[in-house]
Amino acid sequence: MGSLRELLATDHRQALEFFFQRLKDVSGPDVHHAELLYNASVLARYAQVPTHAKVDL
């Protein structure tokens, strides 16, 4: 199970690189590098936020 966990686990840098490369692939040449980086960072952060509560209220 350890190897599966390694495949599924990503850190912020890996998520940022993933979204940055994909956005760069689909954006036009007139999009500024800083804008791509900002949008990729927002997507990477959102992708790593848990979607369920760890405890019940």
mmCIF file of the N, C-alpha and C atoms, coordinates in Angstrom:
data_MODEL
# 
_entry.id   MODEL 
# 
loop_
_atom_site.group_PDB 
_atom_site.id 
_atom_site.type_symbol 
_atom_site.label_atom_id 
_atom_site.label_alt_id 
_atom_site.label_comp_id 
_atom_site.label_asym_id 
_atom_site.label_entity_id 
_atom_site.label_seq_id 
_atom_site.pdbx_PDB_ins_code 
_atom_site.Cartn_x 
_atom_site.Cartn_y 
_atom_site.Cartn_z 
_atom_site.occupancy 
_atom_site.B_iso_or_equiv 
_atom_site.pdbx_formal_charge 
_atom_site.auth_seq_id 
_atom_site.auth_comp_id 
_atom_site.auth_asym_id 
_atom_site.auth_atom_id 
_atom_site.pdbx_PDB_model_num 
ATOM 1   N N  . MET A 1 1  ? 0.818   -1.187 0.000   1.00 0.00 ? 1  MET A N  1 
ATOM 2   C CA . MET A 1 1  ? 0.000   0.000  0.000   1.00 0.00 ? 1  MET A CA 1 
ATOM 3   C C  . MET A 1 1  ? 0.868   1.260  0.000   1.00 0.00 ? 1  MET A C  1 
ATOM 4   N N  . GLY A 1 2  ? 2.099   1.165  0.425   1.00 0.00 ? 2  GLY A N  1 
ATOM 5   C CA . GLY A 1 2  ? 2.986   2.310  0.465   1.00 0.00 ? 2  GLY A CA 1 
ATOM 6   C C  . GLY A 1 2  ? 3.245   2.887  -0.911  1.00 0.00 ? 2  GLY A C  1 
ATOM 7   N N  . SER A 1 3  ? 3.449   2.022  -1.903  1.00 0.00 ? 3  SER A N  1 
ATOM 8   C CA . SER A 1 3  ? 3.720   2.529  -3.247  1.00 0.00 ? 3  SER A CA 1 
ATOM 9   C C  . SER A 1 3  ? 2.493   3.227  -3.846  1.00 0.00 ? 3  SER A C  1 
ATOM 10  N N  . LEU A 1 4  ? 1.304   2.741  -3.555  1.00 0.00 ? 4  LEU A N  1 
ATOM 11  C CA . LEU A 1 4  ? 0.086   3.391  -4.027  1.00 0.00 ? 4  LEU A CA 1 
ATOM 12  C C  . LEU A 1 4  ? -0.055  4.770  -3.395  1.00 0.00 ? 4  LEU A C  1 
ATOM 13  N N  . ARG A 1 5  ? 0.257   4.863  -2.121  1.00 0.00 ? 5  ARG A N  1 
ATOM 14  C CA . ARG A 1 5  ? 0.186   6.162  -1.437  1.00 0.00 ? 5  ARG A CA 1 
ATOM 15  C C  . ARG A 1 5  ? 1.158   7.155  -2.062  1.00 0.00 ? 5  ARG A C  1 
ATOM 16  N N  . GLU A 1 6  ? 2.343   6.695  -2.436  1.00 0.00 ? 6  GLU A N  1 
ATOM 17  C CA . GLU A 1 6  ? 3.327   7.563  -3.071  1.00 0.00 ? 6  GLU A CA 1 
ATOM 18  C C  . GLU A 1 6  ? 2.837   8.048  -4.437  1.00 0.00 ? 6  GLU A C  1 
ATOM 19  N N  . LEU A 1 7  ? 2.147   7.197  -5.173  1.00 0.00 ? 7  LEU A N  1 
ATOM 20  C CA . LEU A 1 7  ? 1.626   7.591  -6.476  1.00 0.00 ? 7  LEU A CA 1 
ATOM 21  C C  . LEU A 1 7  ? 0.510   8.617  -6.355  1.00 0.00 ? 7  LEU A C  1 
ATOM 22  N N  . LEU A 1 8  ? -0.304  8.502  -5.338  1.00 0.00 ? 8  LEU A N  1 
ATOM 23  C CA . LEU A 1 8  ? -1.451  9.388  -5.178  1.00 0.00 ? 8  LEU A CA 1 
ATOM 24  C C  . LEU A 1 8  ? -1.122  10.673 -4.434  1.00 0.00 ? 8  LEU A C  1 
ATOM 25  N N  . ALA A 1 9  ? -0.091  10.660 -3.625  1.00 0.00 ? 9  ALA A N  1 
ATOM 26  C CA . ALA A 1 9  ? 0.267   11.839 -2.831  1.00 0.00 ? 9  ALA A CA 1 
ATOM 27  C C  . ALA A 1 9  ? 1.081   12.820 -3.666  1.00 0.00 ? 9  ALA A C  1 
ATOM 28  N N  . THR A 1 10 ? 0.705   14.069 -3.595  1.00 0.00 ? 10 THR A N  1 
ATOM 29  C CA . THR A 1 10 ? 1.461   15.120 -4.259  1.00 0.00 ? 10 THR A CA 1 
ATOM 30  C C  . THR A 1 10 ? 1.662   16.261 -3.280  1.00 0.00 ? 10 THR A C  1 
ATOM 31  N N  . ASP A 1 11 ? 2.760   16.963 -3.432  1.00 0.00 ? 11 ASP A N  1 
ATOM 32  C CA . ASP A 1 11 ? 2.962   18.146 -2.610  1.00 0.00 ? 11 ASP A CA 1 
ATOM 33  C C  . ASP A 1 11 ? 2.544   19.375 -3.420  1.00 0.00 ? 11 ASP A C  1 
ATOM 34  N N  . HIS A 1 12 ? 2.652   20.535 -2.793  1.00 0.00 ? 12 HIS A N  1 
ATOM 35  C CA . HIS A 1 12 ? 2.192   21.761 -3.452  1.00 0.00 ? 12 HIS A CA 1 
ATOM 36  C C  . HIS A 1 12 ? 2.990   22.049 -4.725  1.00 0.00 ? 12 HIS A C  1 
ATOM 37  N N  . ARG A 1 13 ? 4.286   21.786 -4.689  1.00 0.00 ? 13 ARG A N  1 
ATOM 38  C CA . ARG A 1 13 ? 5.125   22.066 -5.861  1.00 0.00 ? 13 ARG A CA 1 
ATOM 39  C C  . ARG A 1 13 ? 4.729   21.196 -7.055  1.00 0.00 ? 13 ARG A C  1 
ATOM 40  N N  . GLN A 1 14 ? 4.453   19.920 -6.813  1.00 0.00 ? 14 GLN A N  1 
ATOM 41  C CA . GLN A 1 14 ? 4.042   19.029 -7.901  1.00 0.00 ? 14 GLN A CA 1 
ATOM 42  C C  . GLN A 1 14 ? 2.696   19.458 -8.475  1.00 0.00 ? 14 GLN A C  1 
ATOM 43  N N  . ALA A 1 15 ? 1.772   19.836 -7.598  1.00 0.00 ? 15 ALA A N  1 
ATOM 44  C CA . ALA A 1 15 ? 0.464   20.295 -8.072  1.00 0.00 ? 15 ALA A CA 1 
ATOM 45  C C  . ALA A 1 15 ? 0.603   21.592 -8.855  1.00 0.00 ? 15 ALA A C  1 
ATOM 46  N N  . LEU A 1 16 ? 1.454   22.495 -8.376  1.00 0.00 ? 16 LEU A N  1 
ATOM 47  C CA . LEU A 1 16 ? 1.681   23.758 -9.069  1.00 0.00 ? 16 LEU A CA 1 
ATOM 48  C C  . LEU A 1 16 ? 2.275   23.525 -10.454 1.00 0.00 ? 16 LEU A C  1 
ATOM 49  N N  . GLU A 1 17 ? 3.267   22.656 -10.545 1.00 0.00 ? 17 GLU A N  1 
ATOM 50  C CA . GLU A 1 17 ? 3.884   22.344 -11.843 1.00 0.00 ? 17 GLU A CA 1 
ATOM 51  C C  . GLU A 1 17 ? 2.871   21.719 -12.788 1.00 0.00 ? 17 GLU A C  1 
ATOM 52  N N  . PHE A 1 18 ? 2.030   20.835 -12.275 1.00 0.00 ? 18 PHE A N  1 
ATOM 53  C CA . PHE A 1 18 ? 1.008   20.185 -13.098 1.00 0.00 ? 18 PHE A CA 1 
ATOM 54  C C  . PHE A 1 18 ? 0.077   21.224 -13.718 1.00 0.00 ? 18 PHE A C  1 
ATOM 55  N N  . PHE A 1 19 ? -0.493  22.089 -12.885 1.00 0.00 ? 19 PHE A N  1 
ATOM 56  C CA . PHE A 1 19 ? -1.442  23.075 -13.388 1.00 0.00 ? 19 PHE A CA 1 
ATOM 57  C C  . PHE A 1 19 ? -0.759  24.126 -14.254 1.00 0.00 ? 19 PHE A C  1 
ATOM 58  N N  . PHE A 1 20 ? 0.450   24.518 -13.908 1.00 0.00 ? 20 PHE A N  1 
ATOM 59  C CA . PHE A 1 20 ? 1.160   25.514 -14.712 1.00 0.00 ? 20 PHE A CA 1 
ATOM 60  C C  . PHE A 1 20 ? 1.416   24.991 -16.120 1.00 0.00 ? 20 PHE A C  1 
ATOM 61  N N  . GLN A 1 21 ? 1.885   23.756 -16.241 1.00 0.00 ? 21 GLN A N  1 
ATOM 62  C CA . GLN A 1 21 ? 2.157   23.184 -17.560 1.00 0.00 ? 21 GLN A CA 1 
ATOM 63  C C  . GLN A 1 21 ? 0.879   23.047 -18.382 1.00 0.00 ? 21 GLN A C  1 
ATOM 64  N N  . ARG A 1 22 ? -0.208  22.609 -17.737 1.00 0.00 ? 22 ARG A N  1 
ATOM 65  C CA . ARG A 1 22 ? -1.466  22.439 -18.479 1.00 0.00 ? 22 ARG A CA 1 
ATOM 66  C C  . ARG A 1 22 ? -2.015  23.784 -18.925 1.00 0.00 ? 22 ARG A C  1 
ATOM 67  N N  . LEU A 1 23 ? -1.941  24.788 -18.062 1.00 0.00 ? 23 LEU A N  1 
ATOM 68  C CA . LEU A 1 23 ? -2.421  26.120 -18.450 1.00 0.00 ? 23 LEU A CA 1 
ATOM 69  C C  . LEU A 1 23 ? -1.565  26.705 -19.565 1.00 0.00 ? 23 LEU A C  1 
ATOM 70  N N  . LYS A 1 24 ? -0.274  26.478 -19.494 1.00 0.00 ? 24 LYS A N  1 
ATOM 71  C CA . LYS A 1 24 ? 0.622   26.981 -20.539 1.00 0.00 ? 24 LYS A CA 1 
ATOM 72  C C  . LYS A 1 24 ? 0.315   26.316 -21.874 1.00 0.00 ? 24 LYS A C  1 
ATOM 73  N N  . ASP A 1 25 ? -0.044  25.029 -21.832 1.00 0.00 ? 25 ASP A N  1 
ATOM 74  C CA . ASP A 1 25 ? -0.369  24.298 -23.060 1.00 0.00 ? 25 ASP A CA 1 
ATOM 75  C C  . ASP A 1 25 ? -1.628  24.832 -23.746 1.00 0.00 ? 25 ASP A C  1 
ATOM 76  N N  . VAL A 1 26 ? -2.608  25.272 -22.960 1.00 0.00 ? 26 VAL A N  1 
ATOM 77  C CA . VAL A 1 26 ? -3.887  25.682 -23.545 1.00 0.00 ? 26 VAL A CA 1 
ATOM 78  C C  . VAL A 1 26 ? -4.027  27.191 -23.703 1.00 0.00 ? 26 VAL A C  1 
ATOM 79  N N  . SER A 1 27 ? -3.100  27.959 -23.168 1.00 0.00 ? 27 SER A N  1 
ATOM 80  C CA . SER A 1 27 ? -3.209  29.418 -23.272 1.00 0.00 ? 27 SER A CA 1 
ATOM 81  C C  . SER A 1 27 ? -2.483  29.926 -24.515 1.00 0.00 ? 27 SER A C  1 
ATOM 82  N N  . GLY A 1 28 ? -2.824  31.105 -24.897 1.00 0.00 ? 28 GLY A N  1 
ATOM 83  C CA . GLY A 1 28 ? -2.190  31.719 -26.058 1.00 0.00 ? 28 GLY A CA 1 
ATOM 84  C C  . GLY A 1 28 ? -0.843  32.326 -25.694 1.00 0.00 ? 28 GLY A C  1 
ATOM 85  N N  . PRO A 1 29 ? -0.097  32.732 -26.715 1.00 0.00 ? 29 PRO A N  1 
ATOM 86  C CA . PRO A 1 29 ? 1.233   33.289 -26.470 1.00 0.00 ? 29 PRO A CA 1 
ATOM 87  C C  . PRO A 1 29 ? 1.203   34.675 -25.819 1.00 0.00 ? 29 PRO A C  1 
ATOM 88  N N  . ASP A 1 30 ? 0.050   35.333 -25.826 1.00 0.00 ? 30 ASP A N  1 
ATOM 89  C CA . ASP A 1 30 ? -0.034  36.669 -25.248 1.00 0.00 ? 30 ASP A CA 1 
ATOM 90  C C  . ASP A 1 30 ? -0.329  36.675 -23.748 1.00 0.00 ? 30 ASP A C  1 
ATOM 91  N N  . VAL A 1 31 ? -0.504  35.501 -23.132 1.00 0.00 ? 31 VAL A N  1 
ATOM 92  C CA . VAL A 1 31 ? -0.763  35.419 -21.697 1.00 0.00 ? 31 VAL A CA 1 
ATOM 93  C C  . VAL A 1 31 ? 0.559   35.559 -20.947 1.00 0.00 ? 31 VAL A C  1 
ATOM 94  N N  . HIS A 1 32 ? 0.572   36.455 -19.965 1.00 0.00 ? 32 HIS A N  1 
ATOM 95  C CA . HIS A 1 32 ? 1.786   36.747 -19.207 1.00 0.00 ? 32 HIS A CA 1 
ATOM 96  C C  . HIS A 1 32 ? 2.135   35.580 -18.278 1.00 0.00 ? 32 HIS A C  1 
ATOM 97  N N  . HIS A 1 33 ? 3.421   35.324 -18.127 1.00 0.00 ? 33 HIS A N  1 
ATOM 98  C CA . HIS A 1 33 ? 3.936   34.228 -17.300 1.00 0.00 ? 33 HIS A CA 1 
ATOM 99  C C  . HIS A 1 33 ? 3.444   34.342 -15.850 1.00 0.00 ? 33 HIS A C  1 
ATOM 100 N N  . ALA A 1 34 ? 3.446   35.537 -15.295 1.00 0.00 ? 34 ALA A N  1 
ATOM 101 C CA . ALA A 1 34 ? 3.015   35.736 -13.908 1.00 0.00 ? 34 ALA A CA 1 
ATOM 102 C C  . ALA A 1 34 ? 1.534   35.407 -13.734 1.00 0.00 ? 34 ALA A C  1 
ATOM 103 N N  . GLU A 1 35 ? 0.728   35.712 -14.737 1.00 0.00 ? 35 GLU A N  1 
ATOM 104 C CA . GLU A 1 35 ? -0.698  35.401 -14.672 1.00 0.00 ? 35 GLU A CA 1 
ATOM 105 C C  . GLU A 1 35 ? -0.925  33.889 -14.677 1.00 0.00 ? 35 GLU A C  1 
ATOM 106 N N  . LEU A 1 36 ? -0.187  33.187 -15.522 1.00 0.00 ? 36 LEU A N  1 
ATOM 107 C CA . LEU A 1 36 ? -0.283  31.723 -15.533 1.00 0.00 ? 36 LEU A CA 1 
ATOM 108 C C  . LEU A 1 36 ? 0.129   31.142 -14.189 1.00 0.00 ? 36 LEU A C  1 
ATOM 109 N N  . LEU A 1 37 ? 1.201   31.664 -13.635 1.00 0.00 ? 37 LEU A N  1 
ATOM 110 C CA . LEU A 1 37 ? 1.698   31.168 -12.354 1.00 0.00 ? 37 LEU A CA 1 
ATOM 111 C C  . LEU A 1 37 ? 0.701   31.421 -11.233 1.00 0.00 ? 37 LEU A C  1 
ATOM 112 N N  . TYR A 1 38 ? 0.094   32.590 -11.229 1.00 0.00 ? 38 TYR A N  1 
ATOM 113 C CA . TYR A 1 38 ? -0.908  32.896 -10.205 1.00 0.00 ? 38 TYR A CA 1 
ATOM 114 C C  . TYR A 1 38 ? -2.109  31.954 -10.311 1.00 0.00 ? 38 TYR A C  1 
ATOM 115 N N  . ASN A 1 39 ? -2.645  31.801 -11.507 1.00 0.00 ? 39 ASN A N  1 
ATOM 116 C CA . ASN A 1 39 ? -3.803  30.922 -11.697 1.00 0.00 ? 39 ASN A CA 1 
ATOM 117 C C  . ASN A 1 39 ? -3.464  29.473 -11.352 1.00 0.00 ? 39 ASN A C  1 
ATOM 118 N N  . ALA A 1 40 ? -2.280  29.030 -11.713 1.00 0.00 ? 40 ALA A N  1 
ATOM 119 C CA . ALA A 1 40 ? -1.852  27.675 -11.374 1.00 0.00 ? 40 ALA A CA 1 
ATOM 120 C C  . ALA A 1 40 ? -1.744  27.502 -9.867  1.00 0.00 ? 40 ALA A C  1 
ATOM 121 N N  . SER A 1 41 ? -1.271  28.530 -9.167  1.00 0.00 ? 41 SER A N  1 
ATOM 122 C CA . SER A 1 41 ? -1.142  28.423 -7.711  1.00 0.00 ? 41 SER A CA 1 
ATOM 123 C C  . SER A 1 41 ? -2.508  28.350 -7.038  1.00 0.00 ? 41 SER A C  1 
ATOM 124 N N  . VAL A 1 42 ? -3.489  29.092 -7.568  1.00 0.00 ? 42 VAL A N  1 
ATOM 125 C CA . VAL A 1 42 ? -4.847  29.019 -7.016  1.00 0.00 ? 42 VAL A CA 1 
ATOM 126 C C  . VAL A 1 42 ? -5.425  27.622 -7.231  1.00 0.00 ? 42 VAL A C  1 
ATOM 127 N N  . LEU A 1 43 ? -5.265  27.088 -8.427  1.00 0.00 ? 43 LEU A N  1 
ATOM 128 C CA . LEU A 1 43 ? -5.772  25.741 -8.717  1.00 0.00 ? 43 LEU A CA 1 
ATOM 129 C C  . LEU A 1 43 ? -5.063  24.677 -7.873  1.00 0.00 ? 43 LEU A C  1 
ATOM 130 N N  . ALA A 1 44 ? -3.753  24.802 -7.724  1.00 0.00 ? 44 ALA A N  1 
ATOM 131 C CA . ALA A 1 44 ? -2.990  23.832 -6.936  1.00 0.00 ? 44 ALA A CA 1 
ATOM 132 C C  . ALA A 1 44 ? -3.418  23.865 -5.478  1.00 0.00 ? 44 ALA A C  1 
ATOM 133 N N  . ARG A 1 45 ? -3.623  25.061 -4.955  1.00 0.00 ? 45 ARG A N  1 
ATOM 134 C CA . ARG A 1 45 ? -4.061  25.181 -3.564  1.00 0.00 ? 45 ARG A CA 1 
ATOM 135 C C  . ARG A 1 45 ? -5.437  24.577 -3.387  1.00 0.00 ? 45 ARG A C  1 
ATOM 136 N N  . TYR A 1 46 ? -6.354  24.894 -4.281  1.00 0.00 ? 46 TYR A N  1 
ATOM 137 C CA . TYR A 1 46 ? -7.711  24.361 -4.191  1.00 0.00 ? 46 TYR A CA 1 
ATOM 138 C C  . TYR A 1 46 ? -7.719  22.833 -4.327  1.00 0.00 ? 46 TYR A C  1 
ATOM 139 N N  . ALA A 1 47 ? -6.851  22.297 -5.166  1.00 0.00 ? 47 ALA A N  1 
ATOM 140 C CA . ALA A 1 47 ? -6.802  20.849 -5.381  1.00 0.00 ? 47 ALA A CA 1 
ATOM 141 C C  . ALA A 1 47 ? -6.329  20.103 -4.142  1.00 0.00 ? 47 ALA A C  1 
ATOM 142 N N  . GLN A 1 48 ? -5.621  20.788 -3.258  1.00 0.00 ? 48 GLN A N  1 
ATOM 143 C CA . GLN A 1 48 ? -5.091  20.119 -2.074  1.00 0.00 ? 48 GLN A CA 1 
ATOM 144 C C  . GLN A 1 48 ? -5.887  20.388 -0.806  1.00 0.00 ? 48 GLN A C  1 
ATOM 145 N N  . VAL A 1 49 ? -6.989  21.099 -0.912  1.00 0.00 ? 49 VAL A N  1 
ATOM 146 C CA . VAL A 1 49 ? -7.836  21.360 0.247   1.00 0.00 ? 49 VAL A CA 1 
ATOM 147 C C  . VAL A 1 49 ? -8.773  20.172 0.432   1.00 0.00 ? 49 VAL A C  1 
ATOM 148 N N  . PRO A 1 50 ? -8.824  19.618 1.648   1.00 0.00 ? 50 PRO A N  1 
ATOM 149 C CA . PRO A 1 50 ? -9.731  18.484 1.890   1.00 0.00 ? 50 PRO A CA 1 
ATOM 150 C C  . PRO A 1 50 ? -11.189 18.888 1.654   1.00 0.00 ? 50 PRO A C  1 
ATOM 151 N N  . THR A 1 51 ? -11.949 17.966 1.150   1.00 0.00 ? 51 THR A N  1 
ATOM 152 C CA . THR A 1 51 ? -13.354 18.262 0.846   1.00 0.00 ? 51 THR A CA 1 
ATOM 153 C C  . THR A 1 51 ? -14.318 17.668 1.846   1.00 0.00 ? 51 THR A C  1 
ATOM 154 N N  . HIS A 1 52 ? -13.805 17.022 2.870   1.00 0.00 ? 52 HIS A N  1 
ATOM 155 C CA . HIS A 1 52 ? -14.685 16.470 3.889   1.00 0.00 ? 52 HIS A CA 1 
ATOM 156 C C  . HIS A 1 52 ? -14.126 16.784 5.269   1.00 0.00 ? 52 HIS A C  1 
ATOM 157 N N  . ALA A 1 53 ? -15.012 16.855 6.241   1.00 0.00 ? 53 ALA A N  1 
ATOM 158 C CA . ALA A 1 53 ? -14.598 17.148 7.604   1.00 0.00 ? 53 ALA A CA 1 
ATOM 159 C C  . ALA A 1 53 ? -13.990 15.904 8.241   1.00 0.00 ? 53 ALA A C  1 
ATOM 160 N N  . LYS A 1 54 ? -12.986 16.102 9.065   1.00 0.00 ? 54 LYS A N  1 
ATOM 161 C CA . LYS A 1 54 ? -12.343 14.973 9.743   1.00 0.00 ? 54 LYS A CA 1 
ATOM 162 C C  . LYS A 1 54 ? -13.137 14.538 10.978  1.00 0.00 ? 54 LYS A C  1 
ATOM 163 N N  . VAL A 1 55 ? -13.957 15.417 11.500  1.00 0.00 ? 55 VAL A N  1 
ATOM 164 C CA . VAL A 1 55 ? -14.776 15.099 12.653  1.00 0.00 ? 55 VAL A CA 1 
ATOM 165 C C  . VAL A 1 55 ? -16.216 15.527 12.387  1.00 0.00 ? 55 VAL A C  1 
ATOM 166 N N  . ASP A 1 56 ? -17.164 14.857 13.015  1.00 0.00 ? 56 ASP A N  1 
ATOM 167 C CA . ASP A 1 56 ? -18.557 15.230 12.897  1.00 0.00 ? 56 ASP A CA 1 
ATOM 168 C C  . ASP A 1 56 ? -18.899 16.258 13.971  1.00 0.00 ? 56 ASP A C  1 
ATOM 169 N N  . LEU A 1 57 ? -19.802 17.169 13.634  1.00 0.00 ? 57 LEU A N  1 
ATOM 170 C CA . LEU A 1 57 ? -20.213 18.159 14.624  1.00 0.00 ? 57 LEU A CA 1 
ATOM 171 C C  . LEU A 1 57 ? -21.299 17.624 15.504  1.00 0.00 ? 57 LEU A C  1 
# 
